């Protein structure tokens, strides 16, 4: 038995017992607002998915990849013929998650259209290029940025060597995919993407990334 557990100990007569702290009304209001906002986001996400549209509007992570996989499988189960539109506004992110989304977009049966609305950089470029040929669109004021995958590595020399070799493999995979899809040789892509390579929507179209810049939905959804 510890001293604190001994019920024979008397309370300090000079110590004033603090009443239990009551919940802060402001904190309760904030929590309630956050819950309402989260519920509203979920309802909006469900409505957007019903239009067969997937939004990637954040950095690409394992969590984003998991969500996209789930949405793709749900939409494929609903219809293997109706197109899926993927709207992208992303600074890039984890290379493996980007390649995973690319593979899944090509794995599912429905036609896939990609549309950039804002920024498409790094790993997001690979995701964008998963759209079917002729169906990779960009809004007019979007920007694109290509660069080589990189990673911070720590550990003993042999581990650093292994990590370095894997980064080279990732870069070559990135360059090969981009080159094959846009019709450029790997060396050209490697040279252009060796540093941050920025392109406007029209420049991206000229480079072969974008099939068409659009301003109206009717341009990709003719009546």
PELIN-V368702 format. One record per helix or strand. SS is the DSSP state (hx for helix, st for strand). FROM is the first residue (numbers start at 0). LEN is the number of residues. Records with the same first field share a line. If there is no record, write none. Layout:
SS: FROM-LEN ; FROM-LEN
This chain:
hx: 2-3 ; 24-26 ; 61-17 ; 94-13 ; 122-6 ; 156-26 ; 185-7 ; 200-7 ; 216-3
st: 52-4 ; 59-1 ; 83-7 ; 92-1 ; 111-10 ; 135-4 ; 142-4 ; 196-4 ; 211-3
